[in-house]
């Protein structure tokens, strides 16, 4: 029963993200300038990414190779797309993780909401100059 209530809450939060996406994106953009200049924010974002995202998603800015461990010969249980070329918005990260697909249902149970928001802002900042705008069909 508790798992069902949690799934309903996450589904409602995901829906709210899509409804509020324009406001969320504007807020994340305003944070990206000052956050990008804060070394402590950037270091913590990199640490969170490496802990929760980097095993499945390669990203050179995080020094994360993605797609599993060396023991698994580069193929993670739930490997995801490489972010090395993708420009990923704050809203896309939040929606992708909270929609509970592709292994994210395991990640969301381990992360706190502040960690998720921090990682989403950090990913947006470090991928802002990447050439390909990420879409849900990329994963």
N, C-alpha and C positions, 0 to 999 in steps of 0.2 A: 504494500500500500504506500509506504514512504517513497519507494522508487517511482511509483506512478505519479505521485504528487510532485516529485522533483522533476520528472520528465515534463509534466504540464507547465511547471514554473519556467523551465528552460525554453519550452516552446513559446510561451507568452513573451518571455524576454527577447527571444529571437524576432518575433513579430514586431515588438516594440522597436527593435533596432532598425528594421526596414522602414517603419513609419517615421522614425526620427533620424533616418540616415543623413538628410541634408544638414540638420543641426549638429549631429555628431561629427560629420566631416568638417564643418566649419570650426567646431571646437577643437578638433584634433589638429587642424591646420594652424590655428592660433597657438597651440602648444608646441608645435614642431619647431618653430623658430627659436624660442627660448630653451626648450628641452635639448635641442641639438647643440646648444652652447654649454650645457651643464654636463661636465665629465662624469659626475656621480650618477646622473640619470642614465647616461649612455652606458656606463659600465654595468649598472644594475640591469638594464635592458638586455645587454649581451649575455649576462649570466642567466637571466630567466629564459631567454631564447635557447641557450645551450642546454639548460636543464630540461625544458619541456618540449621544445620544438625541433632542436637541431639533430636529433637522432633520425628523424624522418625527412626533414626539409633542409636541404643544403642551402647555405647562405655564407658567402665568403666574408661578409662583414662580421659575422659571428664566429668565423673559423669553424664552421659546422659543415661536415661532409654529407650528412643526411643518409637516408636509406639504410639504416641499421648499423650494427657494430661490425668491426673487423671479424669477429667470431662468426657472424652471420654472412660473411663475405659480401658485404655491401647491400644486402637485401633485407630491409627491415620487415617486421611482421606486418606493419601497416604503412609502408613507405609512401611518402607523398611527393608532390612535384618539387623540383628545385626552385628556389626563389632567386637564384643568381641573375636572372634576366627580367624577372617580374616586378612590376611596380604594384605594391599591395597597399590598399587603403586601410585605415583604421576600421572602418565599417565592415570591410570584407573579412578581416581577421576575426573581429568579434562575431560576425554571423557564421563564419566557417566553423569556428570552435564550438559555438553554442548550438548549432544545428545538429550536432551529434551524429556525424557520419565520418567514415574514413579513418577510424581510430581516435577521433576527437572525443568520443564518449569516454575513453580511458583518461585522456589528458584533463578534461574539465573536472574530473573527480579529484585530481591531484593539485590543481592550481587554485589559488584564491582569486576572487574577483579583482582585487587590486593588482595582483600579478598579471592577470589576463589583460587588464586595461593598460598596464605599463608596457607589456610585450607588444600589444597592438600599436601603441604610439611609437615605440622604438622601431618596429618593423616598417611602419609608414615612413619614418624619418630616413632610415638607412636604405630603403628601396626607392625613394622619391626620384632618383635620377636613372633608374633602370628603364630600358627601352620599351618593354611590353607591359601594357596595362593588364593586370590579372582579371580574369573572369571566372565564374564558378565552373565553367566547362574545362578550365585548365587543370583541375585536380580530379 
